[in-house]
Amino acid sequence: MQSRLTVSGQVDFSSHLCADGDVEMIVAVFRPHAMKAFLNMPISLFYNREVSGYDIEHKSLADLASRIFECADNDSCIRLIEEWLMARIAGCASTDVYNAERVGAAVCRICSAEQASVAELAAVACLGKRQFERLFNWHVGMNPKEYMSIVRFQKALRQMQLHSAEICYAQIACASGYADQSHMIREFRRLCGHTPVSLLKETNPYSDLFADPV
């Protein structure tokens, strides 16, 4: 049973949401490196976890939830959330904002390049390798290599989504940053339990990282 207030971190597995009856959800989706600025705690604490927002002992977040549950309509809920987010970011220390921007630059590099080494990403963030890895873990919730594997997978999903009529898996593997098609198949099996071919038989591929928001 999911808590009424839930915080989810980065995950390296697929999941399915099921609901009994009519359920309304309001979901705030953050950029990969941004949630730490609002919760002021290492996001690595939420890695592969779905945590009740009441269990993290965050008074401001719990107060927000109480106000949301008293709202009469979704527009009022969204307005409260936006106000809370703006207040939290306004209260961030300048060092936290600067570090988030450094990690954000590395995330952009990962998403835009076919391949990137950790050393290259550390240079983008103007940090030493170990310091970068630690900061990346705090802000994103997983280490850079793990996140790069997620991005490759999402890139491949996006390619399959765009070219569902004529799919060349070797070209998708190359465009997504995999060493070869076999590498892509192994990563697909690890992350979603399917090969690219068997996934297409189960569902229509969709990238929630690279697809344009609705």
MDAnalysis code that builds the backbone (N, CA, C; Angstrom):
import MDAnalysis as mda
import numpy as np

u = mda.Universe.empty(642, n_residues=214, atom_resindex=np.repeat(np.arange(214), 3), trajectory=True)
u.add_TopologyAttr("name", ["N", "CA", "C"] * 214)
u.add_TopologyAttr("resid", np.arange(1, 215))
u.add_TopologyAttr("resname", ["MET", "GLN", "SER", "ARG", "LEU", "THR", "VAL", "SER", "GLY", "GLN", "VAL", "ASP", "PHE", "SER", "SER", "HIS", "LEU", "CYS", "ALA", "ASP", "GLY", "ASP", "VAL", "GLU", "MET", "ILE", "VAL", "ALA", "VAL", "PHE", "ARG", "PRO", "HIS", "ALA", "MET", "LYS", "ALA", "PHE", "LEU", "ASN", "MET", "PRO", "ILE", "SER", "LEU", "PHE", "TYR", "ASN", "ARG", "GLU", "VAL", "SER", "GLY", "TYR", "ASP", "ILE", "GLU", "HIS", "LYS", "SER", "LEU", "ALA", "ASP", "LEU", "ALA", "SER", "ARG", "ILE", "PHE", "GLU", "CYS", "ALA", "ASP", "ASN", "ASP", "SER", "CYS", "ILE", "ARG", "LEU", "ILE", "GLU", "GLU", "TRP", "LEU", "MET", "ALA", "ARG", "ILE", "ALA", "GLY", "CYS", "ALA", "SER", "THR", "ASP", "VAL", "TYR", "ASN", "ALA", "GLU", "ARG", "VAL", "GLY", "ALA", "ALA", "VAL", "CYS", "ARG", "ILE", "CYS", "SER", "ALA", "GLU", "GLN", "ALA", "SER", "VAL", "ALA", "GLU", "LEU", "ALA", "ALA", "VAL", "ALA", "CYS", "LEU", "GLY", "LYS", "ARG", "GLN", "PHE", "GLU", "ARG", "LEU", "PHE", "ASN", "TRP", "HIS", "VAL", "GLY", "MET", "ASN", "PRO", "LYS", "GLU", "TYR", "MET", "SER", "ILE", "VAL", "ARG", "PHE", "GLN", "LYS", "ALA", "LEU", "ARG", "GLN", "MET", "GLN", "LEU", "HIS", "SER", "ALA", "GLU", "ILE", "CYS", "TYR", "ALA", "GLN", "ILE", "ALA", "CYS", "ALA", "SER", "GLY", "TYR", "ALA", "ASP", "GLN", "SER", "HIS", "MET", "ILE", "ARG", "GLU", "PHE", "ARG", "ARG", "LEU", "CYS", "GLY", "HIS", "THR", "PRO", "VAL", "SER", "LEU", "LEU", "LYS", "GLU", "THR", "ASN", "PRO", "TYR", "SER", "ASP", "LEU", "PHE", "ALA", "ASP", "PRO", "VAL"])
u.atoms.positions = np.array([
    [0.848, -1.197, 0.000],
    [0.000, 0.000, 0.000],
    [0.883, 1.248, 0.000],
    [0.682, 2.098, -0.975],
    [1.487, 3.310, -1.100],
    [0.990, 4.387, -0.135],
    [1.946, 5.092, 0.487],
    [1.592, 6.197, 1.367],
    [0.921, 7.314, 0.571],
    [0.082, 8.101, 1.243],
    [-0.561, 9.232, 0.573],
    [0.472, 10.263, 0.127],
    [1.592, 10.321, 0.809],
    [2.706, 11.216, 0.462],
    [3.945, 10.354, 0.265],
    [4.426, 10.281, -0.962],
    [5.524, 9.369, -1.292],
    [6.655, 10.118, -1.984],
    [7.884, 9.779, -1.615],
    [9.076, 10.311, -2.267],
    [9.822, 9.146, -2.907],
    [10.068, 9.238, -4.203],
    [10.764, 8.169, -4.938],
    [12.081, 8.693, -5.474],
    [13.118, 7.860, -5.377],
    [14.428, 8.226, -5.898],
    [14.690, 7.590, -7.251],
    [15.930, 7.693, -7.703],
    [16.332, 7.035, -8.945],
    [16.269, 5.523, -8.760],
    [15.833, 4.818, -9.789],
    [15.763, 3.360, -9.732],
    [16.432, 2.761, -10.960],
    [16.914, 1.545, -10.823],
    [17.518, 0.845, -11.956],
    [16.718, -0.405, -12.312],
    [15.395, -0.308, -12.151],
    [14.517, -1.422, -12.505],
    [13.179, -0.858, -12.972],
    [12.415, -1.679, -13.671],
    [11.094, -1.243, -14.125],
    [10.062, -1.539, -13.042],
    [8.966, -0.792, -13.062],
    [7.908, -1.000, -12.074],
    [6.562, -0.703, -12.707],
    [5.515, -1.192, -12.087],
    [4.159, -1.000, -12.578],
    [3.283, -0.483, -11.446],
    [2.478, 0.525, -11.737],
    [1.538, 1.062, -10.760],
    [0.157, 0.492, -11.022],
    [-0.466, -0.012, -9.977],
    [-1.820, -0.539, -10.082],
    [-2.701, 0.165, -9.066],
    [-3.930, 0.477, -9.454],
    [-4.846, 1.166, -8.558],
    [-6.172, 0.432, -8.494],
    [-6.761, 0.387, -7.319],
    [-8.097, -0.169, -7.127],
    [-9.092, 0.981, -7.063],
    [-10.001, 1.031, -8.008],
    [-10.988, 2.099, -8.000],
    [-10.446, 3.389, -8.582],
    [-11.144, 4.482, -8.330],
    [-10.755, 5.798, -8.838],
    [-9.698, 6.417, -7.924],
    [-8.569, 6.767, -8.509],
    [-7.463, 7.354, -7.746],
    [-6.987, 8.618, -8.455],
    [-6.810, 9.681, -7.706],
    [-6.218, 10.904, -8.234],
    [-4.816, 11.055, -7.672],
    [-3.887, 11.413, -8.538],
    [-2.502, 11.610, -8.113],
    [-1.989, 12.939, -8.646],
    [-1.251, 13.633, -7.827],
    [-0.496, 14.804, -8.273],
    [0.980, 14.477, -8.074],
    [1.734, 14.508, -9.148],
    [3.133, 14.079, -9.121],
    [4.027, 15.251, -9.503],
    [5.018, 15.528, -8.678],
    [6.039, 16.527, -8.993],
    [7.288, 15.785, -9.448],
    [7.668, 15.961, -10.697],
    [8.830, 15.282, -11.268],
    [9.976, 16.289, -11.365],
    [11.101, 15.952, -10.757],
    [12.245, 16.858, -10.721],
    [13.264, 16.494, -11.797],
    [14.043, 17.459, -12.194],
    [15.213, 17.152, -13.020],
    [16.127, 16.222, -12.211],
    [16.929, 15.408, -12.906],
    [17.670, 14.356, -12.196],
    [18.507, 14.833, -11.016],
    [18.995, 16.070, -11.070],
    [19.913, 16.560, -10.039],
    [19.275, 17.567, -9.089],
    [17.950, 17.791, -9.202],
    [17.353, 18.963, -8.552],
    [16.678, 18.696, -7.214],
    [16.299, 17.466, -6.914],
    [15.458, 17.239, -5.733],
    [16.163, 17.578, -4.425],
    [17.487, 17.424, -4.380],
    [18.229, 17.719, -3.145],
    [18.030, 19.159, -2.702],
    [17.902, 20.079, -3.644],
    [17.754, 21.491, -3.295],
    [16.470, 21.751, -2.515],
    [15.463, 20.913, -2.726],
    [14.177, 21.131, -2.077],
    [14.037, 20.342, -0.770],
    [14.692, 19.195, -0.687],
    [14.584, 18.377, 0.522],
    [15.769, 18.569, 1.465],
    [16.876, 19.107, 0.927],
    [18.073, 19.369, 1.732],
    [18.587, 18.109, 2.422],
    [18.659, 17.020, 1.674],
    [19.243, 15.780, 2.174],
    [19.784, 15.000, 0.980],
    [20.776, 14.126, 1.194],
    [21.340, 13.379, 0.064],
    [20.271, 12.528, -0.616],
    [20.144, 12.669, -1.921],
    [19.122, 11.933, -2.659],
    [19.500, 10.458, -2.796],
    [20.754, 10.133, -2.515],
    [21.164, 8.725, -2.511],
    [20.397, 7.923, -1.464],
    [19.813, 8.597, -0.473],
    [19.006, 7.911, 0.541],
    [17.760, 7.265, -0.066],
    [17.351, 7.754, -1.227],
    [16.132, 7.251, -1.861],
    [16.419, 6.307, -3.023],
    [17.682, 5.924, -3.202],
    [18.059, 5.074, -4.338],
    [17.308, 3.746, -4.291],
    [16.599, 3.452, -5.385],
    [15.809, 2.217, -5.507],
    [14.785, 2.064, -4.388],
    [14.288, 3.195, -3.889],
    [13.324, 3.153, -2.794],
    [12.141, 4.083, -3.069],
    [11.017, 3.712, -2.507],
    [9.827, 4.557, -2.490],
    [9.485, 4.751, -1.019],
    [9.663, 5.961, -0.510],
    [9.621, 6.229, 0.930],
    [8.416, 7.102, 1.259],
    [7.757, 6.794, 2.356],
    [6.687, 7.670, 2.817],
    [7.279, 9.018, 3.189],
    [6.663, 10.089, 2.694],
    [7.151, 11.427, 3.006],
    [7.091, 11.756, 4.485],
    [6.275, 11.012, 5.217],
    [6.165, 11.243, 6.665],
    [7.314, 10.592, 7.433],
    [8.000, 9.640, 6.787],
    [9.070, 8.910, 7.474],
    [10.412, 9.636, 7.420],
    [10.527, 10.656, 6.579],
    [11.824, 11.329, 6.460],
    [11.940, 12.515, 7.421],
    [10.904, 12.714, 8.220],
    [10.916, 13.746, 9.264],
    [11.249, 15.125, 8.690],
    [10.504, 15.478, 7.648],
    [10.674, 16.777, 6.994],
    [9.409, 17.586, 7.282],
    [9.469, 18.439, 8.297],
    [8.280, 19.150, 8.767],
    [7.633, 19.993, 7.684],
    [8.434, 20.699, 6.920],
    [7.895, 21.570, 5.881],
    [7.127, 20.772, 4.832],
    [7.664, 19.609, 4.458],
    [6.994, 18.759, 3.467],
    [5.703, 18.179, 4.037],
    [5.748, 17.748, 5.288],
    [4.546, 17.201, 5.931],
    [3.451, 18.263, 6.054],
    [3.855, 19.498, 6.375],
    [2.884, 20.597, 6.464],
    [2.252, 20.864, 5.097],
    [3.077, 20.805, 4.048],
    [2.558, 21.004, 2.692],
    [1.521, 19.931, 2.367],
    [1.831, 18.682, 2.701],
    [0.907, 17.582, 2.417],
    [-0.431, 17.798, 3.123],
    [-0.382, 18.232, 4.370],
    [-1.618, 18.465, 5.120],
    [-2.472, 19.530, 4.447],
    [-1.836, 20.580, 3.957],
    [-2.572, 21.651, 3.281],
    [-3.145, 21.166, 1.951],
    [-2.391, 20.315, 1.240],
    [-2.867, 19.794, -0.040],
    [-4.107, 18.925, 0.152],
    [-4.089, 18.073, 1.166],
    [-5.209, 17.165, 1.381],
    [-6.480, 17.893, 1.808],
    [-6.341, 19.145, 2.203],
    [-7.503, 19.944, 2.568],
    [-8.043, 20.750, 1.392],
    [-7.322, 20.721, 0.255],
    [-7.732, 21.507, -0.908],
    [-8.989, 20.921, -1.558],
    [-9.774, 21.826, -2.144],
    [-11.019, 21.401, -2.773],
    [-10.832, 21.023, -4.240],
    [-9.738, 21.473, -4.877],
    [-9.540, 21.185, -6.296],
    [-8.053, 21.087, -6.612],
    [-7.761, 20.505, -7.772],
    [-6.374, 20.263, -8.167],
    [-5.601, 21.546, -8.443],
    [-6.267, 22.551, -8.976],
    [-5.581, 23.817, -9.251],
    [-5.028, 24.429, -7.964],
    [-5.805, 24.342, -6.896],
    [-5.332, 24.869, -5.605],
    [-4.154, 24.056, -5.095],
    [-4.208, 22.737, -5.301],
    [-3.094, 21.873, -4.889],
    [-1.811, 22.258, -5.611],
    [-1.919, 22.435, -6.903],
    [-0.746, 22.763, -7.712],
    [-0.180, 24.123, -7.309],
    [-1.050, 25.076, -7.024],
    [-0.590, 26.397, -6.599],
    [0.188, 26.309, -5.284],
    [-0.301, 25.500, -4.345],
    [0.402, 25.309, -3.070],
    [1.775, 24.682, -3.286],
    [1.833, 23.682, -4.152],
    [3.107, 23.009, -4.431],
    [4.095, 23.986, -5.057],
    [3.646, 24.761, -6.015],
    [4.529, 25.732, -6.673],
    [5.043, 26.766, -5.676],
    [4.175, 27.238, -4.811],
    [4.598, 28.216, -3.801],
    [5.630, 27.615, -2.865],
    [5.413, 26.358, -2.482],
    [6.359, 25.673, -1.582],
    [7.709, 25.508, -2.259],
    [7.694, 25.094, -3.527],
    [8.945, 24.895, -4.262],
    [9.712, 26.202, -4.403],
    [9.014, 27.280, -4.723],
    [9.674, 28.571, -4.877],
    [10.275, 29.046, -3.554],
    [9.564, 28.821, -2.462],
    [10.084, 29.220, -1.154],
    [11.308, 28.398, -0.779],
    [11.291, 27.112, -1.103],
    [12.425, 26.252, -0.765],
    [13.672, 26.647, -1.563],
    [13.494, 26.918, -2.852],
    [14.661, 27.251, -3.676],
    [15.202, 28.622, -3.292],
    [14.316, 29.520, -2.865],
    [14.770, 30.848, -2.436],
    [15.601, 30.760, -1.162],
    [15.358, 29.729, -0.356],
    [16.089, 29.567, 0.895],
    [17.348, 28.734, 0.787],
    [17.691, 28.290, -0.423],
    [18.889, 27.468, -0.605],
    [20.154, 28.302, -0.423],
    [21.141, 27.701, 0.198],
    [22.439, 28.358, 0.322],
    [23.086, 28.465, -1.054],
    [23.874, 29.509, -1.258],
    [24.502, 29.729, -2.559],
    [25.412, 28.569, -2.952],
    [26.057, 27.942, -1.964],
    [26.928, 26.791, -2.243],
    [26.123, 25.626, -2.794],
    [24.936, 25.387, -2.227],
    [24.085, 24.297, -2.704],
    [23.630, 24.549, -4.138],
    [23.285, 25.787, -4.434],
    [22.858, 26.133, -5.790],
    [24.012, 25.940, -6.774],
    [25.207, 26.365, -6.380],
    [26.381, 26.237, -7.238],
    [26.707, 24.767, -7.510],
    [26.653, 23.941, -6.462],
    [26.924, 22.515, -6.636],
    [25.868, 21.850, -7.514],
    [24.607, 22.263, -7.362],
    [23.547, 21.716, -8.206],
    [23.784, 22.091, -9.667],
    [24.253, 23.298, -9.908],
    [24.549, 23.722, -11.281],
    [25.710, 22.926, -11.865],
    [26.711, 22.628, -11.025],
    [27.842, 21.807, -11.490],
    [27.374, 20.413, -11.902],
    [26.579, 19.786, -11.040],
    [26.073, 18.447, -11.354],
    [25.121, 18.516, -12.542],
    [24.328, 19.583, -12.613],
    [23.422, 19.751, -13.740],
    [24.155, 19.835, -15.066],
    [25.303, 20.488, -15.082],
    [26.106, 20.573, -16.306],
    [26.588, 19.186, -16.731],
    [26.963, 18.367, -15.752],
    [27.399, 17.000, -16.061],
    [26.237, 16.153, -16.568],
    [25.056, 16.333, -15.978],
    [23.870, 15.601, -16.436],
    [23.541, 15.974, -17.877],
    [23.616, 17.249, -18.211],
    [23.375, 17.696, -19.586],
    [24.372, 17.077, -20.554],
    [25.629, 16.976, -20.108],
    [26.669, 16.353, -20.944],
    [26.348, 14.880, -21.188],
    [25.898, 14.184, -20.154],
    [25.542, 12.768, -20.294],
    [24.397, 12.609, -21.290],
    [23.396, 13.464, -21.190],
    [22.204, 13.336, -22.020],
    [22.453, 13.734, -23.472],
    [23.425, 14.603, -23.712],
    [23.653, 15.103, -25.071],
    [24.732, 14.327, -25.822],
    [25.613, 13.629, -25.104],
    [26.731, 12.935, -25.753],
    [26.432, 11.446, -25.891],
    [27.024, 10.823, -26.902],
    [26.869, 9.379, -27.060],
    [27.615, 8.639, -25.952],
    [28.793, 9.121, -25.609],
    [29.581, 8.498, -24.542],
    [30.357, 9.591, -23.815],
    [30.598, 9.353, -22.534],
    [31.399, 10.284, -21.738],
    [32.009, 9.518, -20.582],
    [33.271, 9.776, -20.291],
    [33.922, 9.130, -19.161],
    [33.656, 9.933, -17.893],
    [33.832, 9.303, -16.737],
    [33.647, 10.003, -15.466],
    [34.650, 11.147, -15.350],
    [35.861, 10.931, -15.842],
    [36.875, 11.986, -15.801],
    [36.440, 13.197, -16.615],
    [35.841, 12.965, -17.795],
    [35.344, 14.065, -18.622],
    [34.216, 14.815, -17.919],
    [33.337, 14.066, -17.258],
    [32.221, 14.693, -16.549],
    [32.723, 15.513, -15.363],
    [33.728, 14.986, -14.664],
    [34.308, 15.732, -13.544],
    [34.915, 17.042, -14.028],
    [35.535, 17.009, -15.202],
    [36.118, 18.228, -15.763],
    [35.029, 19.245, -16.123],
    [33.900, 18.744, -16.640],
    [32.771, 19.630, -16.946],
    [32.286, 20.338, -15.685],
    [32.276, 19.588, -14.564],
    [31.819, 20.145, -13.288],
    [32.917, 20.912, -12.551],
    [34.129, 20.941, -13.122],
    [35.282, 21.627, -12.503],
    [35.578, 21.041, -11.114],
    [35.586, 19.714, -11.040],
    [35.833, 19.021, -9.778],
    [36.809, 17.879, -10.012],
    [37.468, 17.437, -8.928],
    [38.250, 16.221, -8.993],
    [37.325, 15.022, -9.131],
    [37.861, 13.892, -9.607],
    [37.022, 12.730, -9.911],
    [36.270, 12.236, -8.677],
    [36.969, 12.044, -7.558],
    [36.302, 11.526, -6.364],
    [35.289, 12.515, -5.807],
    [35.645, 13.795, -5.792],
    [34.726, 14.809, -5.300],
    [33.486, 14.879, -6.178],
    [33.673, 14.769, -7.494],
    [32.547, 14.786, -8.425],
    [31.632, 13.587, -8.187],
    [32.203, 12.399, -8.053],
    [31.390, 11.200, -7.847],
    [30.556, 11.315, -6.571],
    [31.161, 11.849, -5.512],
    [30.437, 12.009, -4.250],
    [29.300, 13.014, -4.404],
    [29.580, 14.148, -5.051],
    [28.565, 15.186, -5.229],
    [27.444, 14.703, -6.153],
    [27.811, 13.984, -7.186],
    [26.822, 13.447, -8.125],
    [25.873, 12.496, -7.405],
    [26.429, 11.639, -6.562],
    [25.618, 10.684, -5.805],
    [24.652, 11.403, -4.880],
    [25.116, 12.443, -4.227],
    [24.263, 13.215, -3.314],
    [23.097, 13.864, -4.055],
    [23.376, 14.408, -5.243],
    [22.357, 15.184, -5.961],
    [21.464, 14.321, -6.857],
    [22.035, 13.327, -7.514],
    [21.267, 12.518, -8.460],
    [20.713, 11.262, -7.798],
    [21.463, 10.713, -6.857],
    [20.975, 9.538, -6.144],
    [21.600, 8.240, -6.582],
    [22.501, 8.284, -7.551],
    [23.257, 7.095, -7.970],
    [24.580, 7.581, -8.535],
    [25.525, 6.662, -8.733],
    [26.827, 7.106, -9.227],
    [26.755, 7.409, -10.726],
    [27.721, 8.149, -11.268],
    [27.640, 8.574, -12.671],
    [27.521, 7.422, -13.667],
    [28.250, 6.335, -13.452],
    [28.185, 5.215, -14.399],
    [26.797, 4.579, -14.408],
    [26.189, 4.452, -13.233],
    [24.834, 3.912, -13.178],
    [23.859, 4.817, -13.922],
    [24.011, 6.123, -13.708],
    [23.095, 7.052, -14.375],
    [23.307, 7.029, -15.886],
    [24.545, 6.901, -16.324],
    [24.802, 6.820, -17.762],
    [24.125, 5.606, -18.388],
    [24.063, 4.499, -17.660],
    [23.386, 3.309, -18.196],
    [21.883, 3.562, -18.324],
    [21.302, 4.310, -17.365],
    [19.886, 4.662, -17.451],
    [19.636, 5.561, -18.666],
    [20.522, 6.516, -18.884],
    [20.357, 7.438, -20.014],
    [20.474, 6.693, -21.340],
    [21.431, 5.781, -21.453],
    [21.540, 4.974, -22.687],
    [20.237, 4.217, -22.951],
    [19.713, 3.617, -21.906],
    [18.466, 2.857, -22.025],
    [17.322, 3.779, -22.468],
    [17.232, 4.967, -21.869],
    [16.181, 5.909, -22.225],
    [16.348, 6.410, -23.664],
    [17.593, 6.614, -24.077],
    [17.836, 7.023, -25.465],
    [17.363, 5.949, -26.439],
    [17.638, 4.701, -26.110],
    [17.206, 3.595, -26.972],
    [15.683, 3.503, -27.018],
    [15.038, 3.674, -25.858],
    [13.573, 3.677, -25.835],
    [13.022, 4.778, -26.732],
    [13.645, 5.950, -26.672],
    [13.197, 7.072, -27.495],
    [13.344, 6.758, -28.977],
    [14.463, 6.143, -29.370],
    [14.666, 5.762, -30.763],
    [13.628, 4.745, -31.215],
    [13.324, 3.778, -30.346],
    [12.305, 2.776, -30.670],
    [10.926, 3.419, -30.751],
    [10.694, 4.411, -29.913],
    [9.419, 5.135, -29.906],
    [9.229, 5.914, -31.208],
    [10.308, 6.525, -31.709],
    [10.227, 7.367, -32.903],
    [10.230, 6.560, -34.188],
    [10.873, 5.395, -34.169],
    [11.056, 4.621, -35.402],
    [10.452, 3.231, -35.270],
    [9.255, 3.161, -34.723],
    [8.632, 1.859, -34.463],
    [8.329, 1.083, -35.745],
    [8.119, 1.781, -36.863],
    [7.782, 1.098, -38.115],
    [8.988, 0.369, -38.700],
    [10.141, 1.006, -38.669],
    [11.358, 0.400, -39.232],
    [12.483, 0.546, -38.218],
    [12.728, -0.512, -37.469],
    [13.731, -0.471, -36.404],
    [14.979, -1.228, -36.828],
    [16.121, -0.529, -36.792],
    [17.418, -1.173, -36.989],
    [18.128, -1.147, -35.643],
    [18.196, -2.278, -34.978],
    [18.703, -2.324, -33.611],
    [20.184, -1.981, -33.534],
    [20.947, -2.299, -34.552],
    [22.368, -1.957, -34.552],
    [22.542, -0.434, -34.577],
    [21.716, 0.245, -35.377],
    [21.794, 1.705, -35.439],
    [21.337, 2.339, -34.124],
    [20.291, 1.781, -33.513],
    [19.807, 2.295, -32.235],
    [20.880, 2.132, -31.167],
    [21.545, 0.977, -31.160],
    [22.605, 0.732, -30.183],
    [23.721, 1.760, -30.329],
    [24.113, 2.036, -31.557],
    [25.188, 2.999, -31.819],
    [24.760, 4.412, -31.411],
    [23.539, 4.815, -31.801],
    [23.058, 6.163, -31.511],
    [22.827, 6.388, -30.023],
    [22.603, 5.306, -29.282],
    [22.300, 5.431, -27.854],
    [23.537, 5.345, -26.973],
    [24.685, 5.049, -27.576],
    [25.924, 5.024, -26.814],
    [26.377, 3.658, -26.358],
    [25.730, 2.599, -26.843],
    [26.156, 1.237, -26.496],
    [27.366, 0.837, -27.340],
    [28.172, -0.063, -26.791],
    [29.349, -0.529, -27.527],
    [28.938, -1.289, -28.781],
    [27.870, -2.066, -28.677],
    [27.349, -2.817, -29.810],
    [25.940, -3.299, -29.457],
    [25.332, -4.036, -30.374],
    [23.959, -4.493, -30.165],
    [23.863, -5.468, -28.994],
    [24.866, -6.317, -28.827],
    [24.856, -7.269, -27.707],
    [24.883, -6.551, -26.365],
    [25.662, -5.480, -26.293],
    [25.711, -4.660, -25.079],
    [24.318, -4.088, -24.779],
    [23.629, -3.599, -25.794],
    [22.288, -3.052, -25.606],
    [21.323, -4.120, -25.102],
    [21.389, -5.303, -25.658],
    [20.483, -6.386, -25.247],
    [20.715, -6.759, -23.786],
    [21.979, -6.841, -23.378],
    [22.290, -7.158, -21.972],
    [21.731, -6.093, -21.027],
    [21.915, -4.825, -21.410],
    [21.438, -3.735, -20.567],
    [19.910, -3.709, -20.499],
    [19.247, -3.983, -21.611],
    [17.787, -4.053, -21.607],
    [17.305, -5.154, -20.664],
    [17.918, -6.312, -20.746],
    [17.514, -7.418, -19.861],
    [17.706, -7.043, -18.398],
    [18.796, -6.344, -18.101],
    [19.072, -5.977, -16.712],
    [18.094, -4.926, -16.198],
    [17.735, -3.963, -17.044],
    [16.939, -2.838, -16.590],
    [15.428, -3.064, -16.667],
    [14.983, -3.839, -17.646],
    [13.526, -4.013, -17.774],
    [13.087, -5.465, -17.896],
    [14.045, -6.400, -17.912],
    [13.675, -7.806, -17.972],
    [13.299, -8.296, -19.356],
    [13.534, -7.466, -20.375],
    [13.201, -7.824, -21.753],
    [14.369, -7.504, -22.669],
    [14.418, -8.182, -23.802],
    [15.261, -7.730, -24.899],
    [14.477, -6.650, -25.643],
    [15.135, -5.854, -26.482],
    [14.376, -4.862, -27.256],
    [13.234, -5.490, -28.064],
    [13.481, -6.657, -28.647],
    [12.450, -7.319, -29.452],
    [11.280, -7.761, -28.593],
    [11.560, -8.409, -27.449],
    [10.471, -8.895, -26.604],
    [9.716, -7.741, -25.943],
    [10.416, -6.609, -25.694],
    [9.730, -5.450, -25.124],
    [8.683, -4.911, -26.094],
    [9.026, -4.877, -27.391],
    [8.081, -4.402, -28.393],
    [6.831, -5.270, -28.463],
    [6.975, -6.549, -28.157],
    [5.822, -7.450, -28.165],
    [4.922, -7.226, -26.957],
    [5.500, -6.667, -25.884],
    [4.752, -6.447, -24.644],
    [4.065, -5.085, -24.602],
    [4.738, -4.068, -25.143],
    [4.222, -2.706, -24.996],
    [4.841, -1.789, -26.034],
    [4.328, -0.568, -26.111],
    [4.935, 0.451, -26.963],
    [6.008, 1.179, -26.165],
    [7.266, 1.136, -26.592],
    [8.342, 1.795, -25.838],
    [8.077, 3.280, -25.666],
    [8.423, 3.795, -24.494],
    [8.223, 5.218, -24.201],
    [9.335, 5.688, -23.282],
    [10.003, 6.766, -23.661],
    [11.044, 7.351, -22.823],
    [10.470, 8.517, -22.048],
    [10.450, 8.388, -20.721],
    [9.970, 9.513, -19.904],
    [11.058, 10.537, -19.645],
    [12.289, 10.250, -20.099],
    [13.391, 11.210, -19.954],
    [13.514, 12.107, -21.173],
    [13.352, 11.536, -22.365],
    [13.579, 12.296, -23.585],
    [12.310, 12.672, -24.335],
    [11.172, 12.124, -23.958],
    [9.928, 12.503, -24.615],
    [9.525, 13.912, -24.213],
    [8.891, 14.622, -25.121],
    [8.418, 15.971, -24.814],
    [7.252, 15.880, -23.833],
    [7.247, 16.754, -22.797],
    [6.127, 16.720, -21.839],
    [4.795, 16.988, -22.512],
    [3.749, 16.327, -22.016],
    [2.411, 16.517, -22.565],
    [1.846, 17.839, -22.050],
])
